[in-house]
Amino acid sequence: MNARRSGKPPTTHGGPAEPKARTRRHTAGFLAAGLVVALVLAFGVSRFASSEPDGLSKVAADHGLDAREQPHALDDPTLRGTAPRSSTTTASQQGSPGTLGVIVTFCCTAVAVWLAAKARDKARRPEPAATPR
């Protein structure tokens, strides 16, 4: 009997759920590739960034806005970011702030997407019918 006549959806090799599983695999691969590219850029390319202050820092210094500047509590070599490099700064110390930023951003985004998907699935579920008492 033909699938159209029986009222059943046509199946493919893996059954009706295969397109959804394939989409998830493609999405996971795309996310993994994007994460790898972001990590390579954050760790590898950031070592070649300029150690000169950017325009905002220069304007702040020119107008005296940085006169009351104090050291930050998290100002250690690991999280220094764009601070001037010294001769003792290693390549891993130069790339680690960007890498840490990519990882934290990825994790926060993953949690936000997971919560949104959970809320969407909850909204799509039908309410249970009220039982008569």
C-alpha positions in Angstrom: 0.0 0.0 0.0 1.2 3.5 -0.8 2.3 5.7 2.2 0.0 8.5 1.0 -3.0 6.3 0.9 -2.4 4.8 4.3 -2.3 8.2 6.0 1.2 7.6 7.4 4.0 10.0 6.7 6.6 8.7 4.2 9.7 7.3 6.0 13.3 7.7 5.0 16.2 5.4 5.8 16.3 6.3 9.5 12.6 6.8 10.0 10.6 10.0 10.4 13.0 11.5 13.0 16.1 11.4 10.8 15.8 15.0 9.4 15.6 16.4 12.9 18.7 14.4 14.0 20.6 15.5 10.9 19.7 19.1 11.7 21.0 18.7 15.3 24.3 17.2 14.0 24.8 20.0 11.5 24.0 22.6 14.2 26.4 21.0 16.7 29.1 20.8 14.0 28.5 24.5 13.1 28.8 25.5 16.8 31.9 23.5 17.3 33.6 25.0 14.2 32.6 28.5 15.3 34.0 27.9 18.8 37.3 26.6 17.4 37.6 29.6 15.1 36.8 32.0 18.0 39.4 30.3 20.3 42.1 30.4 17.6 41.4 34.1 17.0 41.3 34.9 20.7 44.4 33.0 21.6 46.5 33.0 18.5 45.8 36.3 16.8 45.5 38.4 20.0 49.2 38.0 20.6 49.8 40.3 17.6 47.5 43.0 18.8 49.0 46.5 19.4 50.2 47.2 22.9 49.6 51.0 22.4 46.6 52.5 24.2 43.5 52.8 22.1 41.7 56.1 21.3 39.5 56.0 24.4 42.5 55.6 26.7 44.4 58.4 25.0 41.4 60.8 25.2 41.0 60.0 28.9 44.6 60.8 29.5 44.5 64.0 27.4 41.5 65.3 29.4 42.8 64.2 32.8 39.9 61.7 33.3 42.4 59.0 34.3 43.9 61.0 37.2 42.0 59.0 39.9 42.6 55.7 38.2 43.2 52.9 40.7 44.4 49.3 40.2 41.6 46.8 39.7 41.2 43.9 42.1 41.5 41.5 39.2 44.5 43.1 37.6 46.8 40.1 37.5 48.9 38.9 34.6 46.3 36.3 33.6 43.4 38.7 33.1 45.4 41.8 32.2 44.0 41.9 28.6 45.3 44.9 26.7 47.8 46.2 29.3 51.3 47.0 27.9 53.4 43.8 27.6 56.6 43.5 29.4 59.6 41.3 28.5 58.4 38.7 31.0 54.9 38.3 29.5 54.5 34.9 27.9 52.5 34.0 24.9 50.0 32.1 27.0 49.5 35.2 29.2 48.8 37.3 26.2 46.2 35.0 24.7 44.5 33.8 27.9 42.2 36.9 28.5 40.6 36.5 25.0 40.3 32.7 25.4 38.7 33.1 28.8 36.3 35.7 27.3 35.3 33.3 24.5 34.7 30.5 26.9 32.6 32.6 29.3 30.6 34.1 26.5 29.9 30.7 24.9 28.8 29.2 28.3 26.5 32.1 29.1 25.0 32.0 25.6 24.5 28.2 25.8 22.7 28.5 29.2 20.5 31.3 27.8 19.6 29.3 24.7 18.9 26.2 26.8 16.6 28.2 29.1 14.8 29.8 26.2 14.2 26.3 24.6 13.0 24.9 27.8 10.5 27.8 28.2 9.4 27.4 24.6 8.8 23.7 25.1 6.9 24.4 28.3 4.7 26.9 26.4 4.0 24.4 23.6 2.8 21.6 25.9 -0.9 21.6 26.3 -2.3 22.2 29.7 -3.6 19.1 31.5 -7.4 18.8 31.5 -9.0 19.7 34.7 -10.4 16.7 36.5 -14.0 17.0 37.8 -14.3 16.7 41.5 
